[in-house]
Amino acid sequence: MARWLKRGMDASAIKAADAKVRETVEGILAQVEDRKDLAIRELSQQFDNWSPPSFRLTPQDVERAVSQVAKRDLDDIRFAQQQVRHFAQKQKDTMHDLEVETLPGVVLGHKHIPVNAIGCYVPGGRYPMVASAHMSIVTAKVAGVKRIIACAPPFKGGPHPAIVAAMHFGGADEIYVLGGVQAVAAMALGTETIAPVDMIVGPGNAYVAEAKRQLFGRVGIDLLAGPTETLIIADDSVDGEICATDLLGQAEHGPTSPAILLTNSEKLARATMAEVERLLTILPTADAASKAWQDFGEVIVCDDEAEMVREADRIASEHVQVMTRDPDYFLANMQNYGSLFLGPRTNVAYGDKVIGTNHTLPTKKAARYTGGLWVGKFLKTCTYQKVLTDQASAMVGEYCSRLCILEGFAAHAEQANVRVRRYGGRNVPYAQAAE
């Protein structure tokens, strides 16, 4: 039976914090919908102390920002985008249009159609998340999205040069220096100067995730990607240092980022806890990581690998780092996760920044029902049908007519009956099922 050596914050405290976030976001969305550009400007000034003549960057602004980025950094951005682009293209190559004759004269099919316009949010509060531009913009470009706009908050009083470079290289058509819920609202609802999009994508803090949740339905979203989560699954084939390093490597995202160790070795569990405390004395980002570990860190000891799988699926974490003798056991048996990182040679940071898989992943147990952002999220799989012969139309019409009458839909039945009469030569009375 699983045993907790350390537990995170009480669920009721988390629920209360979530309620406060919901209320705040509702108010901001209402302001943007009602007062549009004026509300955007006031909110940006309030939250980011940022109110430029225009939130949208001109081509000259973009060129100026890119020129401020070191050549090595630009090369690294291009390398990362090349990996993301390559993997997204390989994913797209698996998605084929379909057309099949299911019955003589009856043809069914589907087409993968790109979303028309998307808005990409790139976080930049505590850290300027340059890599998020790759994950959303580059992937959407591979999918064939026609209009891509991107927003990131100001950084030290202006656009973050590396984020702008990543947005530009990725293929963004419009770049705005605008952050938080107000940015998501502007892209989704539109203002006098920002045309609305059809879909919002990208990670963010709890407020950004809640804004996407409240806007879903009016626009599409990729998924609810809130504060980063990490789960380390390990046995005694590794040591406490590497486990603690990987836990804190994600806990530094912010004070609400869960970091959980799941192991079948109590010795490793206790060694990891001790190593976490040691690393927190030297980690430059310990202010955020220590709070996350204190409030949301957990250490769970299981009896065996099967129980570790059950616990991991219950947790349904965004990132799952597996460092065991047989990591492929978890690949074969786990069902609920955002992305798996198998073996000690890989780690979540590789996926976050450069390896090519997408780092926008489900949080708060959403991995039970969805995967992460990928090229397919930007494609609508739309069906079509055509009936090629009179005989096929009349034959399907007779079945359809009877099934419509079974449900009480007389006008539906007549859609079928008129074709039975016209193409089958049968004199079926109005709104009567074909026998």
C-alpha positions as CSV (number, residue, x, y, z in Angstrom):
1,M,0.0,0.0,0.0
2,A,1.3,3.5,-0.9
3,R,2.7,5.5,2.0
4,W,3.2,9.3,2.1
5,L,6.5,10.5,3.6
6,K,5.5,14.0,2.7
7,R,2.1,15.5,1.6
8,G,1.2,18.7,-0.2
9,M,-1.3,21.5,0.6
10,D,-4.7,20.5,1.8
11,A,-7.3,20.2,-1.0
12,S,-9.6,22.7,0.6
13,A,-7.0,25.4,0.6
14,I,-6.4,24.8,-3.1
15,K,-10.1,25.0,-3.8
16,A,-10.4,28.3,-2.0
17,A,-7.5,29.7,-4.1
18,D,-9.1,28.5,-7.3
19,A,-12.3,30.3,-6.4
20,K,-10.5,33.6,-6.0
21,V,-8.8,33.1,-9.4
22,R,-12.2,32.4,-11.1
23,E,-13.7,35.6,-9.7
24,T,-10.8,37.8,-10.7
25,V,-10.7,36.4,-14.3
26,E,-14.5,36.9,-14.7
27,G,-14.1,40.6,-13.9
28,I,-11.2,41.1,-16.3
29,L,-13.0,39.3,-19.2
30,A,-16.1,41.4,-18.6
31,Q,-14.1,44.6,-18.7
32,V,-12.4,43.7,-22.0
33,E,-15.6,42.6,-23.6
34,D,-17.3,45.9,-22.6
35,R,-14.6,48.5,-23.1
36,K,-12.1,46.7,-25.4
37,D,-9.0,48.7,-26.2
38,L,-9.6,51.1,-23.3
39,A,-9.8,48.2,-20.8
40,I,-6.7,46.5,-22.3
41,R,-4.7,49.7,-21.8
42,E,-5.9,50.2,-18.2
43,L,-5.3,46.6,-17.3
44,S,-1.9,46.5,-18.8
45,Q,-1.0,49.6,-16.9
46,Q,-2.4,48.2,-13.7
47,F,-0.7,44.8,-13.9
48,D,2.4,45.4,-15.9
49,N,3.0,49.1,-15.7
50,W,2.9,49.1,-19.6
51,S,0.9,51.4,-21.8
52,P,2.8,52.0,-25.1
53,P,1.3,54.0,-28.0
54,S,0.6,50.6,-29.7
55,F,0.8,47.1,-28.2
56,R,1.6,45.7,-31.6
57,L,5.2,45.7,-32.8
58,T,6.0,47.1,-36.2
59,P,8.4,45.3,-38.6
60,Q,11.0,47.9,-37.5
61,D,10.3,47.1,-33.8
62,V,10.8,43.4,-34.5
63,E,14.0,44.0,-36.4
64,R,15.3,46.1,-33.5
65,A,14.5,43.4,-31.0
66,V,16.1,40.7,-33.0
67,S,19.3,42.8,-33.4
68,Q,19.6,42.8,-29.5
69,V,19.9,39.0,-29.3
70,A,23.3,37.5,-29.4
71,K,24.2,35.3,-32.4
72,R,24.6,32.2,-30.3
73,D,21.2,32.7,-28.8
74,L,19.6,33.2,-32.2
75,D,21.3,30.0,-33.5
76,D,20.0,28.1,-30.4
77,I,16.5,29.4,-31.1
78,R,16.7,28.3,-34.7
79,F,18.0,24.9,-33.6
80,A,15.2,24.3,-31.2
81,Q,12.6,25.4,-33.7
82,Q,14.0,23.1,-36.3
83,Q,13.5,20.2,-33.8
84,V,9.9,21.2,-33.1
85,R,9.1,21.8,-36.7
86,H,10.6,18.4,-37.8
87,F,8.6,16.4,-35.2
88,A,5.4,18.4,-35.9
89,Q,5.8,17.6,-39.6
90,K,6.3,14.0,-38.9
91,Q,3.1,14.0,-36.7
92,K,1.2,15.7,-39.5
93,D,2.4,13.1,-42.0
94,T,0.5,10.5,-40.0
95,M,-2.8,12.3,-40.6
96,H,-4.3,11.4,-43.9
97,D,-7.5,12.6,-45.6
98,L,-9.9,9.7,-46.1
99,E,-12.4,8.7,-48.7
100,V,-14.0,5.3,-48.8
101,E,-17.0,3.7,-50.6
102,T,-18.8,2.1,-47.6
103,L,-21.7,0.7,-49.6
104,P,-22.2,0.5,-53.4
105,G,-22.7,4.2,-54.4
106,V,-22.2,5.6,-50.9
107,V,-18.9,7.5,-50.4
108,L,-17.8,8.9,-47.0
109,G,-14.7,10.8,-46.2
110,H,-12.9,13.3,-44.0
111,K,-10.5,16.2,-44.5
112,H,-8.1,17.8,-42.1
113,I,-8.7,21.5,-42.3
114,P,-6.4,24.0,-40.5
115,V,-8.0,26.5,-38.0
116,N,-8.2,29.9,-39.7
117,A,-6.7,32.1,-37.0
118,I,-5.1,31.4,-33.7
119,G,-3.7,33.4,-30.8
120,C,-0.6,32.2,-29.1
121,Y,0.2,33.2,-25.5
122,V,3.8,33.1,-24.4
123,P,4.3,33.5,-20.6
124,G,6.9,36.0,-19.4
125,G,6.2,36.8,-15.8
126,R,8.7,35.2,-13.6
127,Y,10.7,33.8,-16.5
128,P,10.6,34.8,-20.2
129,M,9.5,31.5,-21.7
130,V,11.1,31.8,-25.1
131,A,10.4,28.1,-25.9
132,S,6.7,28.5,-25.6
133,A,6.8,30.5,-28.9
134,H,8.3,27.5,-30.6
135,M,5.7,25.1,-29.3
136,S,2.6,27.1,-30.4
137,I,3.7,29.2,-33.4
138,V,5.9,26.7,-35.2
139,T,3.4,23.9,-34.7
140,A,0.5,26.0,-36.0
141,K,2.6,27.0,-39.0
142,V,3.2,23.4,-39.8
143,A,-0.5,22.7,-39.6
144,G,-1.2,25.4,-42.1
145,V,-2.9,28.0,-39.9
146,K,-3.4,31.2,-42.0
147,R,-3.2,33.9,-39.3
148,I,-1.1,33.5,-36.2
149,I,-0.9,36.3,-33.6
150,A,1.2,36.1,-30.5
151,C,1.2,37.9,-27.2
152,A,3.9,38.1,-24.5
153,P,4.0,40.4,-21.5
154,P,6.6,43.2,-21.3
155,F,9.9,42.3,-19.7
156,K,11.8,45.0,-17.8
157,G,9.8,47.8,-19.5
158,G,9.6,46.5,-23.1
159,P,9.5,43.6,-25.4
160,H,11.7,40.7,-24.5
161,P,14.1,40.5,-27.5
162,A,14.6,36.7,-27.5
163,I,10.8,36.1,-27.3
164,V,10.2,38.5,-30.2
165,A,12.9,36.7,-32.2
166,A,11.4,33.3,-31.5
167,M,7.9,34.6,-32.4
168,H,9.3,36.1,-35.6
169,F,11.3,33.1,-36.7
170,G,8.4,30.8,-35.8
171,G,6.2,32.7,-38.3
172,A,3.9,34.9,-36.2
173,D,1.9,37.4,-38.4
174,E,1.2,39.8,-35.6
175,I,3.3,40.3,-32.4
176,Y,1.9,42.1,-29.4
177,V,3.6,43.1,-26.1
178,L,0.7,42.4,-23.9
179,G,0.4,40.0,-21.0
180,G,-1.9,38.1,-18.7
181,V,-5.7,37.6,-18.8
182,Q,-6.1,40.8,-20.8
183,A,-3.9,39.4,-23.6
184,V,-5.9,36.2,-23.8
185,A,-9.2,38.2,-23.7
186,A,-8.1,40.6,-26.4
187,M,-7.1,37.7,-28.7
188,A,-10.3,35.8,-28.0
189,L,-12.9,38.6,-27.9
190,G,-11.2,41.1,-30.1
191,T,-10.9,44.9,-29.7
192,E,-11.0,47.9,-32.0
193,T,-7.4,47.2,-33.0
194,I,-7.0,43.4,-32.5
195,A,-9.2,41.1,-34.7
196,P,-10.4,38.1,-32.8
197,V,-9.1,34.6,-33.4
198,D,-10.7,31.2,-33.5
199,M,-8.5,29.5,-31.0
200,I,-6.2,30.3,-28.1
201,V,-3.2,28.2,-27.3
202,G,-0.2,28.3,-25.0
203,P,0.6,27.8,-21.3
204,G,0.4,30.3,-18.5
205,N,-0.2,30.8,-14.8
206,A,-3.5,29.9,-13.0
207,Y,-5.2,33.1,-14.2
208,V,-4.3,32.5,-17.9
209,A,-5.5,28.9,-17.6
210,E,-8.8,30.0,-16.0
211,A,-9.3,32.7,-18.7
212,K,-9.0,30.0,-21.4
213,R,-11.4,27.8,-19.4
214,Q,-14.0,30.6,-19.2
215,L,-13.6,31.5,-22.9
216,F,-13.8,27.9,-24.2
217,G,-16.9,27.6,-26.4
218,R,-16.6,31.1,-27.7
219,V,-13.2,30.2,-29.0
220,G,-11.4,26.9,-29.1
221,I,-8.5,26.2,-26.8
222,D,-5.6,23.7,-26.9
223,L,-6.0,22.5,-23.3
224,L,-5.9,23.8,-19.7
225,A,-2.2,24.2,-19.2
226,G,-1.7,25.8,-15.8
227,P,1.2,25.8,-13.3
228,T,3.8,23.2,-14.2
229,E,3.6,19.7,-12.6
230,T,6.3,17.1,-12.4
231,L,6.3,13.5,-11.2
232,I,9.5,11.5,-10.7
233,I,9.1,7.8,-10.8
234,A,12.4,6.2,-9.5
235,D,13.8,3.0,-8.0
236,D,17.2,2.4,-6.4
237,S,19.0,2.3,-9.8
238,V,19.4,6.1,-9.4
239,D,20.3,8.3,-6.4
240,G,18.8,11.1,-4.5
241,E,20.8,13.8,-6.2
242,I,19.4,13.2,-9.7
243,C,15.8,12.8,-8.3
244,A,16.1,16.0,-6.2
245,T,17.5,17.9,-9.2
246,D,14.7,16.9,-11.4
247,L,12.1,17.7,-8.8
248,L,13.5,21.2,-8.2
249,G,14.1,21.7,-11.9
250,Q,10.4,22.0,-12.4
251,A,9.4,23.4,-9.0
252,E,11.3,26.6,-9.8
253,H,8.5,27.5,-12.3
254,G,6.6,29.0,-9.4
255,P,5.3,28.5,-5.9
256,T,2.2,26.6,-7.0
257,S,4.0,23.9,-9.1
258,P,3.6,20.4,-7.7
259,A,6.7,18.2,-7.5
260,I,6.1,14.6,-6.5
261,L,8.5,11.6,-6.0
262,L,7.0,8.1,-6.5
263,T,9.4,5.3,-5.6
264,N,9.5,1.7,-4.3
265,S,12.6,2.5,-2.2
266,E,12.2,4.3,1.1
267,K,16.0,4.7,1.3
268,L,15.9,6.6,-2.0
269,A,12.9,8.6,-0.8
270,R,14.6,9.8,2.3
271,A,17.9,10.5,0.4
272,T,16.0,12.6,-2.1
273,M,14.2,14.6,0.6
274,A,17.6,15.4,2.2
275,E,19.1,16.3,-1.1
276,V,16.2,18.6,-1.9
277,E,16.9,20.5,1.3
278,R,20.6,20.7,0.5
279,L,20.0,22.0,-3.0
280,L,17.6,24.6,-1.8
281,T,20.4,26.3,0.1
282,I,22.4,26.9,-3.2
283,L,19.7,27.1,-5.9
284,P,19.4,30.6,-7.3
285,T,15.7,30.2,-7.8
286,A,15.1,28.7,-4.3
287,D,12.5,31.3,-3.4
288,A,10.0,29.8,-5.8
289,A,11.2,26.2,-5.7
290,S,11.2,26.0,-1.9
291,K,7.6,27.4,-1.7
292,A,6.4,24.9,-4.3
293,W,8.2,22.0,-2.5
294,Q,6.8,23.1,0.9
295,D,3.2,23.5,-0.3
296,F,2.9,21.1,-3.1
297,G,5.8,18.6,-2.8
298,E,5.0,15.0,-2.1
299,V,6.9,11.8,-1.5
300,I,5.1,8.5,-1.9
301,V,6.6,5.0,-1.3
302,C,5.0,2.1,-3.1
303,D,5.4,-1.7,-2.7
304,D,6.2,-2.4,-6.3
305,E,6.1,-1.2,-9.9
306,A,2.5,-2.1,-10.4
307,E,1.4,0.1,-7.5
308,M,3.6,2.9,-8.8
309,V,1.7,2.7,-12.1
310,R,-1.6,2.9,-10.3
311,E,-0.5,5.9,-8.3
312,A,1.0,7.6,-11.3
313,D,-2.3,7.2,-13.2
314,R,-4.2,8.6,-10.2
315,I,-1.9,11.6,-10.1
316,A,-2.1,12.1,-13.9
317,S,0.8,14.5,-13.9
318,E,1.8,16.9,-16.7
319,H,5.5,15.7,-16.8
320,V,6.5,12.2,-15.8
321,Q,10.2,11.4,-15.5
322,V,10.9,7.7,-15.2
323,M,14.2,6.6,-13.8
324,T,13.9,2.8,-13.2
325,R,15.7,-0.3,-14.3
326,D,12.9,-0.9,-16.9
327,P,11.4,2.5,-17.9
328,D,9.6,0.9,-20.8
329,Y,7.4,-0.9,-18.3
330,F,5.8,2.4,-17.5
331,L,5.5,3.3,-21.2
332,A,3.6,0.1,-21.8
333,N,1.4,0.3,-18.7
334,M,0.7,4.0,-17.8
335,Q,-2.3,5.7,-19.3
336,N,-2.6,9.1,-17.7
337,Y,0.3,11.6,-18.3
338,G,1.1,14.6,-20.4
339,S,4.5,13.4,-21.6
340,L,6.9,10.7,-20.5
341,F,10.6,11.1,-20.1
342,L,12.1,7.7,-20.1
343,G,15.5,6.9,-18.4
344,P,18.0,9.1,-16.6
345,R,19.6,10.3,-19.8
346,T,16.6,12.5,-20.6
347,N,14.7,15.0,-18.5
348,V,11.8,17.4,-18.5
349,A,14.0,20.4,-19.4
350,Y,14.9,18.7,-22.7
351,G,11.2,18.5,-23.6
352,D,10.6,22.1,-22.3
353,K,13.2,23.7,-24.4
354,V,14.7,21.8,-27.3
355,I,14.2,18.1,-28.0
356,G,11.2,18.6,-30.3
357,T,8.2,17.3,-28.5
358,N,5.7,19.9,-27.4
359,H,5.9,21.3,-23.9
360,T,2.3,22.6,-23.7
361,L,0.8,19.8,-21.7
362,P,-2.3,19.0,-19.6
363,T,-2.3,19.9,-15.9
364,K,-4.7,19.4,-13.0
365,K,-5.5,15.8,-14.0
366,A,-6.6,16.7,-17.5
367,A,-4.2,14.0,-18.7
368,R,-7.0,11.6,-17.9
369,Y,-8.8,12.7,-21.1
370,T,-6.4,14.7,-23.3
371,G,-2.8,14.8,-24.5
372,G,-0.8,17.9,-25.1
373,L,-0.6,20.4,-27.8
374,W,0.4,18.9,-31.2
375,V,-0.1,19.7,-34.8
376,G,-3.4,17.8,-34.8
377,K,-4.9,20.4,-32.4
378,F,-4.8,23.0,-35.1
379,L,-6.6,20.7,-37.6
380,K,-10.3,20.2,-37.8
381,T,-11.2,16.7,-39.0
382,C,-14.4,17.4,-41.0
383,T,-16.4,14.7,-42.6
384,Y,-18.4,14.6,-45.8
385,Q,-20.6,12.2,-47.7
386,K,-21.9,11.8,-51.2
387,V,-24.4,9.3,-52.7
388,L,-23.5,8.5,-56.3
389,T,-26.4,6.4,-57.6
390,D,-30.2,6.4,-57.5
391,Q,-30.3,2.9,-56.1
392,A,-28.0,3.8,-53.2
393,S,-30.0,6.9,-52.3
394,A,-33.3,4.9,-52.3
395,M,-31.8,2.1,-50.3
396,V,-30.3,4.3,-47.6
397,G,-33.5,6.4,-47.6
398,E,-35.7,3.5,-46.7
399,Y,-33.6,2.7,-43.6
400,C,-33.4,6.3,-42.7
401,S,-37.1,6.9,-43.0
402,R,-38.0,4.1,-40.7
403,L,-35.4,5.1,-38.1
404,C,-36.7,8.7,-38.2
405,I,-40.2,7.6,-37.5
406,L,-38.9,5.4,-34.7
407,E,-37.7,8.6,-33.0
408,G,-40.8,10.7,-33.9
409,F,-39.1,12.9,-36.5
410,A,-41.6,13.2,-39.3
411,A,-39.9,15.9,-41.3
412,H,-36.6,14.1,-41.0
413,A,-38.4,11.0,-42.4
414,E,-39.7,13.1,-45.3
415,Q,-36.2,14.1,-46.3
416,A,-35.6,10.4,-46.9
417,N,-39.1,9.6,-48.3
418,V,-38.8,12.3,-51.1
419,R,-35.7,10.5,-52.3
420,V,-37.2,7.1,-52.1
421,R,-40.0,8.4,-54.3
422,R,-37.7,10.3,-56.7
423,Y,-34.9,7.8,-57.0
424,G,-36.5,4.5,-56.1
425,G,-39.8,4.8,-57.9
426,R,-41.8,4.0,-54.8
427,N,-44.9,6.0,-53.9
428,V,-44.2,6.6,-50.2
429,P,-46.9,8.9,-48.7
430,Y,-45.7,12.2,-47.0
431,A,-44.2,11.6,-43.5
432,Q,-44.8,7.9,-43.6
433,A,-42.0,5.4,-43.2
434,A,-41.0,3.3,-46.2
435,E,-41.9,-0.3,-45.4
